[in-house]
Amino acid sequence: MTTLQLNAQIQQSLDLIKDDAGMLQRVANYLKRITKKKDDPTLMSKEEFFANVDEALEQAEQGKVITFSSKEEMNNWLNNL
């Protein structure tokens, strides 16, 4: 399906609900949510977040961590990224 066809299909669907403020609000909220995810790589689902936490805990258990003995040491490391 081409972009032009998809745009026409979306417009037809919006025409069907154009007088229903509640439905239009739901569509607007959904569009905001999916476009934010595209623009902001830090946004993630609950499942993605907890998968990242689990991975970090596993790495910590395996000793794959970075530790610093001082604030200056940490700042040096960060500045060299």
Summary of the structure (lengths in Angstrom):
residues: 81
radius of gyration: 22.5
end to end distance: 43.4
largest distance: 63.0
contacts: 135
relative contact order: 0.05
helix: 72%
strand: 0%
